[in-house]
Amino acid sequence: MTTFAETLKKEIARVARKELREEITLLRKLGATQRSDISALKKEVKSLQSSLKKLEKLRAAPSSSGSLTKPLPADKPTPDAPRGKPGRKVTFTAERLKAQRARLGLTQEQMGQLLGVSALSIWKWESGGASPRAARVPEILGRIAMGKREALSLIEERVA
């Protein structure tokens, strides 16, 4: 009977090892997958942190120069006076156009009349879908830098 008991014990141990081997293999695969996922998440967090630092630096820079809705001296181009700082080129941006239109309290249609274009062009410029021709940019920058009364009187002249 001793041999039967020993044989039964050995068989039970063998079957248990076989079942555990399958379970352990699955757990090892799961652990490897989770380690690679953790590594990918760490890389993503690191890149997001560096992006956040860059954005914080960018956000801090404009706030020291004042509000974006106020016209900058470089926004008023004059033919004989230099624009802004030497070497600094004033460019057209959708955000600037939108902010200046809001500052003037004009609709897109009124802004189009002021600039001599359609309201659809203003919408496309503000949404970033298109941009004005380079030859017109100085004129546009000069017009959007006007005061509210001056802009409204110019619109009334164009309509009449």
Backbone as a ProteinNet text record, in pm:
[ID]
protein_1_A
[PRIMARY]
MTTFAETLKKEIARVARKELREEITLLRKLGATQRSDISALKKEVKSLQSSLKKLEKLRAAPSSSGSLTKPLPADKPTPDAPRGKPGRKVTFTAERLKAQRARLGLTQEQMGQLLGVSALSIWKWESGGASPRAARVPEILGRIAMGKREALSLIEERVA
[TERTIARY]
82.2	0	87.2	202.2	291	326.9	349.4	384.2	266	143.1	24.2	10.3	30.1	18.5	125.4	246.3	354.4	325.9	278.1	245.9	133.3	32.1	-79.4	-31.1	57.1	112.9	190.8	272.5	353.3	263.7	159.5	67.7	-5.9	-49.5	-117.6	-22	101.6	201.2	228.4	237.1	263	148.8	24.7	-91.9	-98.4	-67.8	-69.9	35.8	157.3	262.9	223.2	159.4	115.7	15.2	-82	-182.2	-120.5	-30.9	34	123.7	189.6	277.2	199.1	80.8	-2.4	-43.3	-82.2	-122.1	-4.2	112.5	230.9	273	262.4	296.1	205.1	76.2	-17.4	15.8	49.8	84.6	212.8	310.3	435	408	324.1	289.9	217.5	125.4	51.8	146.2	239.8	337.4	424.4	467.8	550.6	471	345.4	259.8	240.9	216.8	196.5	324.4	440.3	565.7	587.5	556.3	572.8	472.2	348.5	248.4	293.4	348.8	397.6	510.3	599.7	710.7	659.3	560.7	503.8	435.9	365	298.2	399.5	510.2	614.1	671	693.9	745.1	644.8	517.9	413.9	404.3	411.2	406.2	525.7	642.8	761.7	747.7	695	677.2	570.6	462.9	359.1	411.6	497.8	555.5	644.9	722.6	808.5	723.4	613.8	523.8	459.3	421	361.4	459.4	585.9	685.9	702.4	703.1	715.7	596.3	475.8	355.6	353.6	400.9	406.6	503.2	615.4	710.2	647.7	575.2	509.8	400.7	326.3	218.6	275.6	388.5	448.9	505.2	553.3	615.1	515.1	398.7	307.2	244.2	223.6	156.1	239.7	373.2	455.9	452	414.4	411.2	274.5	175.2	43.8	-59.6	-180.3	-292	-281.1	-328.1	-324.1	-429.2	-531.6	-638.1	-598.2	-497.8	-452.4	-364.9	-381.3	-298	-153.1	-64.2	76.7	122.5	224.5	271.9	312.4	360	403.9	286	162.6	45.5	5.6	56.6	20.1	134.7	127.1	235.3	221.4	331	334	445.3	430.1	527.1	668.4	681.9	815.3	872.2	794.3	843.4	874.8	983.8	1014.9	911.2	882.6	782.3	847.6	797.8	840.1	990	1042.5	1185	1258	1383.3	1458.1	1468.9	1444	1453.9	1329.7	1232.6	1109.7	1002.7	950.1	850.5	712.2	620.2	483.2	412.7	350.5	284.4	135.1	62.9	-80.8	-109	-194.7	-238.3	-389	-447.5	-592.4	-635.9	-555.6	-590.1	-590.8	-493.2	-486.3	-608.6	-645.1	-761.6	-887.7	-904	-1023.8	-1027.5	-912	-906.1	-934.3	-878.5	-899.8	-1044.2	-1105.2	-1246	-1333.3	-1300.9	-1376.1	-1354.8	-1231.9	-1201.8	-1280.9	-1293.3	-1368.7	-1518.8	-1561	-1702.4	-1772.8	-1702	-1757.3	-1798.7	-1897.4	-1933.9	-1836.3	-1842	-1754.1	-1789.5	-1917.8	-1960.1	-1905.6	-1913.2	-1861	-1709.1	-1641	-1496.1	-1461.4	-1541.6	-1520.7	-1536.3	-1636.8	-1656.5	-1538.7	-1488.4	-1374.3	-1250.3	-1230.2	-1110	-1130.4	-1254.9	-1282.4	-1287	-1330.4	-1342.9	-1478.3	-1508.9	-1637.6	-1631	-1749.7	-1757.3	-1703.5	-1719.6	-1666.8	-1514.6	-1452.4	-1305.6	-1261.7	-1334.1	-1301.1	-1313.9	-1421	-1441.6	-1328.3	-1289	-1180.1	-1048.5	-1022.9	-900.1	-896.8	-1009.9	-1015.5	-1007.2	-1062.2	-1059.6	-928.8	-844	-716	-725	-839.6	-856.1	-787.8	-763.9	-698	-627.8	-545	-480.5	-478.4	-473.9	-477.1	-347.1	-354.8	-235.5	-132.3	-6.1	102.4	101.7	62.6	60.8	-44.8	-150.9	-259.4	-237.3	-145	-126.7	-96.4	-3.6	21.2	-103	-180.7	-304.3	-403.5	-415.9	-508.1	-464.5	-335.4	-285.3	-310.3	-296.4	-323.8	-470.9	-558.9	-702.1	-750.5	-698	-747.3	-689.8	-587.3	-530.5	-602.7	-701.4	-776.8	-858	-901.9	-994.1	-1135.4	-1224.1	-1360	-1434.3	-1426.7	-1497.7	-1446.2	-1315.7	-1254.8	-1296.2	-1297.4	-1336.9	-1483.3	-1570.2	-1712.7	-1738.9	-1667.2	-1686.5	-1638.3	-1530.1	-1481.3	-1579	-1639.9	-1740.7	-1859.7	-1906.1	-2021.1	-1990.5	-1866.2	-1827.9	-1832.2	-1785.7	-1782.3	-1923.3	-2014	-2151.4	-2225.7	-2204	-2277.3	-2229.9
-118.3	0	125.5	117.7	231.3	276.2	181.4	219.8	287.4	238.9	301.7	445.3	469.5	602.8	695.1	644.1	725.7	759.3	660.7	683	785.1	774.7	869.6	1010.5	1023.4	1153.7	1213.5	1130.9	1179.2	1225.5	1149	1183.7	1314	1330	1453.2	1571.8	1556.7	1663.3	1699.1	1596.9	1619.3	1698.2	1658.7	1727.4	1871.6	1889.7	2023.2	2111.9	2056.7	2133.8	2172.9	2080.4	2106.3	2221.4	2218.2	2325.1	2457.4	2452.1	2575.2	2635.1	2550.1	2597.9	2683.9	2641.6	2718.4	2853.2	2847.6	2971.1	3067.8	3013.3	3097.6	3159.9	3084.1	3136.6	3255.5	3239.7	3349.5	3472.1	3448.9	3560.6	3630.2	3553	3613.7	3701.7	3650.9	3729.7	3857.9	3846.8	3963.3	4063.9	4015.4	4103.3	4176.3	4104.9	4168.1	4276.4	4246.7	4344.9	4468.9	4446.7	4560	4642.6	4577.9	4652.9	4740.2	4685.9	4766.5	4881.7	4857.4	4964.9	5073.8	5034.3	5131.1	5214.3	5148.8	5219.9	5322.4	5282.9	5375.1	5492.7	5465.4	5573.5	5669.1	5615.6	5702.4	5795.7	5741.6	5825.1	5933.8	5896.5	5993.5	6102.6	6066	6164.9	6259.3	6204.4	6288	6388.5	6343.4	6436	6540.5	6500.6	6596.3	6700.2	6656.2	6750.8	6851.7	6805.4	6899.4	6995.5	6946.6	7034.4	7137.3	7094.1	7185	7294.8	7258.5	7358.4	7460.9	7412.8	7504.3	7598.9	7544.9	7627.9	7729.3	7690.2	7784.8	7898.1	7866.6	7971.2	8065.4	8007.3	8090.1	8177.1	8120.3	8195.6	8308.8	8286	8388.2	8502.5	8475.5	8578.1	8684.9	8650.7	8757	8834.6	8771.6	8840.7	8956.3	8948.4	9057.7	9177.6	9156.3	9267.4	9333.8	9278	9341.1	9253.8	9305.3	9231.4	9223.7	9114.7	9097.7	9182.5	9224.5	9301.7	9447	9496.4	9633.2	9636.7	9738.5	9745	9774.8	9701.9	9725.1	9839	9913.9	10023.6	9973.6	9852	9797.5	9763.8	9764.4	9732.2	9846.7	9968.8	10083.6	10112	10052.8	10077.7	10214.6	10284.7	10411.2	10399	10461	10438.6	10486.4	10599.3	10653.4	10620.3	10565.5	10533.6	10384.3	10350.2	10207	10139	10013.8	9939.7	9868.2	9893.2	9817.6	9823.2	9714.8	9704.7	9672.3	9712.9	9681.4	9529.6	9484.2	9341.3	9262.7	9327.3	9258.8	9282.1	9174.4	9184.2	9160	9251.5	9236.3	9143	9038.9	8941.2	8938.1	8890.6	8875	8742.3	8744.6	8620.5	8624.3	8507	8495.3	8545.3	8514.3	8555.5	8707.8	8773.4	8919.2	8980.9	8928.7	8982.1	8965.3	8848.3	8821.1	8910.8	8926.3	9008.7	9155.5	9203.4	9343.6	9367	9271.2	9284.7	9291.5	9206.5	9208.9	9342.2	9393.4	9521	9635	9630	9733.5	9712.8	9594.4	9565.1	9552.8	9500.4	9489.1	9345.6	9332.2	9199.7	9164	9037.8	8997.2	9072.9	9100.4	9175	9318	9381.5	9517.7	9520.4	9418.8	9412.1	9393.1	9314.1	9297.2	9427.7	9508.7	9638.8	9731.1	9725.9	9808.6	9773.3	9643.4	9597.7	9583.6	9598.1	9587.2	9443.8	9351.6	9210.3	9160.2	9034	8977.8	8927.1	8908.1	8852.3	8710.5	8637.2	8501.4	8500.6	8600	8610.7	8633.4	8720.1	8746.4	8618	8543.7	8417.7	8320.1	8308.4	8217	8261.2	8391.7	8441.7	8415	8438.8	8419.2	8271.6	8185.1	8042.1	7976.8	8050.1	7994.9	7915	7916.1	7842	7908.4	8037.7	8112.7	8231.9	8297.1	8418.8	8520.3	8648.1	8750.4	8750.6	8810.8	8823.3	8908.8	8877.9	8948.2	9096.9	9135.8	9277.8	9355.2	9287.7	9354.8	9358	9277.4	9264.6	9398.2	9481	9609.1	9697.4	9699.7	9778.4	9723.4	9591.9	9528.2	9557.3	9545.4	9572.5	9717.6	9808.2	9950	9974.5	9909.3	9928.9	9868.8	9750.2	9689.8	9758.5	9842.1	9915.4	10048	10080.9	10205.6	10205.2	10323.4	10334.7	10299.4	10279.2	10237.1	10343.8	10468.4	10576.1	10592.3	10590.1	10604.9	10489.9	10368.7	10251.6	10259.7	10297.9	10309.4	10417.9	10531.1	10637.3	10591.9	10515.7	10464.5	10363.7	10279.7	10184.1	10259.3	10365.3	10443	10509.7	10557.4	10618.5	10515.4	10393	10288.6	10242.7	10238.3	10192.9	10300.1	10426.8	10537.3	10565.2
0	0	0	49.7	54.8	-86.2	-172.6	-308.9	-378	-348.6	-407.7	-358.3	-231.4	-172.2	-228.6	-244	-299.5	-447.1	-520.6	-661.3	-674.1	-589.4	-591	-558.4	-458.7	-421.8	-539.2	-603	-715.4	-831	-858.1	-966.6	-936	-812.6	-771.3	-783.7	-743.5	-752.3	-899.1	-987	-1128.7	-1192.7	-1165.7	-1220.7	-1167.3	-1040.3	-980.9	-1045.9	-1069.1	-1134.5	-1276.1	-1347.7	-1484.5	-1488.8	-1398.4	-1393.7	-1350.1	-1254.2	-1207.5	-1315.3	-1393.9	-1499.7	-1598.8	-1637.1	-1728.9	-1666.8	-1539.3	-1470.3	-1456.9	-1422.9	-1404.5	-1537.2	-1645.8	-1777.9	-1812.6	-1788.1	-1814	-1728.5	-1601.3	-1512.9	-1558.4	-1606.1	-1655.3	-1777.5	-1869.9	-1987.7	-1947.8	-1854.6	-1807.1	-1742	-1661.9	-1596.1	-1697.3	-1801.8	-1905.3	-1978.8	-2009.6	-2077.5	-1990.4	-1862.9	-1772.5	-1756.8	-1753.4	-1743.7	-1867.2	-1985.6	-2106.2	-2109.2	-2061.5	-2053.6	-1957.4	-1844.7	-1746	-1805.6	-1879.2	-1942.7	-2044.1	-2124.7	-2222.6	-2152.9	-2043.8	-1969.8	-1907.2	-1857.4	-1801	-1907.2	-2028.3	-2136.6	-2172.9	-2177.1	-2210.9	-2105.4	-1979.1	-1870.8	-1880.8	-1912.4	-1924.2	-2038	-2152.7	-2264.9	-2232.9	-2164.2	-2126.5	-2027.5	-1936.6	-1841.5	-1911.8	-2010.5	-2082.8	-2165.7	-2223.8	-2298.9	-2206.4	-2087.1	-1989.6	-1950.4	-1930.2	-1895.3	-2007.1	-2132.7	-2245.7	-2252	-2231.4	-2235	-2122	-2005.4	-1893.6	-1924.6	-1990.1	-2027.6	-2129.6	-2227.4	-2328.6	-2268.2	-2172.8	-2108.3	-2024.2	-1962.5	-1877.2	-1961.4	-2080	-2163.5	-2208.4	-2268.7	-2312.5	-2198.8	-2083.7	-1974.5	-1921.3	-1935.9	-1887.5	-1981.3	-2109.2	-2203.5	-2211.5	-2145.3	-2145.2	-2212	-2219.4	-2276.6	-2427.3	-2485.6	-2629.8	-2699.7	-2626.3	-2689.8	-2710.5	-2639.8	-2659.4	-2784.7	-2868.1	-2987.4	-2950.1	-3009.3	-2986.3	-3076	-3036.5	-3121.7	-3259.9	-3270.9	-3399.1	-3489.3	-3437.5	-3517.2	-3610.6	-3587.2	-3668.8	-3767.1	-3884.7	-3979.3	-4044.6	-4053.8	-4126.3	-4228.7	-4344.1	-4450.4	-4419.1	-4346.4	-4323.9	-4186	-4094	-3959.9	-3950.9	-3881.3	-3866.4	-3777.6	-3807.4	-3730.2	-3613	-3492.4	-3374.1	-3351.8	-3298.6	-3272.5	-3402.9	-3414.6	-3536.4	-3552.8	-3673.6	-3701.5	-3665.6	-3606.4	-3565.4	-3670.7	-3725.6	-3830.2	-3771.8	-3799.7	-3753.2	-3850.4	-3797.8	-3883.6	-3855	-3952.8	-3939.2	-3870.4	-3766.6	-3702.8	-3686.7	-3692.1	-3677	-3539.9	-3438.6	-3302.1	-3289.6	-3353.4	-3345.5	-3413	-3530.3	-3600.4	-3516.6	-3459.2	-3378.6	-3254.7	-3189.2	-3068.5	-3101.6	-3211.3	-3247.9	-3290.2	-3359.1	-3398.1	-3272.9	-3173.3	-3047.4	-2975	-2978.2	-2912.9	-2976.7	-3109	-3179.4	-3168.6	-3128.7	-3114.5	-3249	-3347.7	-3482.5	-3512.8	-3599.7	-3649.7	-3760.9	-3804.2	-3913.6	-4042.1	-4060.7	-4179.1	-4175.5	-4057.6	-4044.2	-4062.7	-4007.4	-4022.9	-4170.5	-4241.2	-4384.5	-4459.7	-4422	-4485.9	-4456.5	-4335.4	-4297	-4379.5	-4401.2	-4471.7	-4622.2	-4666.2	-4808.8	-4859	-4773.6	-4811.5	-4764.9	-4796.3	-4755.7	-4611.2	-4554.2	-4418.4	-4417	-4526.9	-4536.6	-4528.4	-4591.7	-4583.4	-4439	-4369.2	-4227.9	-4147.6	-4171	-4097.9	-4126.3	-4253.3	-4289.4	-4227.9	-4226.3	-4166.1	-4016.7	-3949.3	-3804.1	-3765.7	-3849	-3816.6	-3858	-3929	-3971.1	-4100	-4165.7	-4290.1	-4407.7	-4398.2	-4504.7	-4441.3	-4520.3	-4471.4	-4585.8	-4552	-4656.9	-4737.4	-4853.3	-4937.5	-4865.8	-4889.1	-4820	-4849.4	-4969.7	-5006	-4927.6	-4883	-4810.1	-4658.9	-4608.5	-4463.1	-4395.2	-4444.7	-4375.7	-4367.3	-4475.8	-4475.9	-4372.3	-4367.6	-4271.8	-4129.1	-4102.7	-3967.5	-3927.4	-4022.9	-3995.1	-3964.7	-4038.4	-4018.6	-3887.1	-3850.2	-3726.3	-3602.6	-3624.1	-3510.7	-3486	-3569.9	-3553.5	-3424.9	-3387.7	-3276.8	-3322.5	-3227.8	-3259.6	-3340.2	-3298.5	-3368.2	-3511.3	-3524.4	-3656.6	-3749	-3696.1	-3775.5	-3816.6	-3723.6	-3755.2	-3859.6	-3850	-3949.1	-4086.9	-4093.1	-4220	-4280.8	-4196.5	-4244.5	-4300.3	-4231.1	-4278.1	-4412.2	-4429.8	-4557.9	-4670.1	-4643	-4745.7	-4781.8	-4684	-4708.6	-4787.4	-4753.2	-4819.1	-4958.4
[MASK]
++++++++++++++++++++++++++++++++++++++++++++++++++++++++++++++++++++++++++++++++++++++++++++++++++++++++++++++++++++++++++++++++++++++++++++++++++++++++++++++++

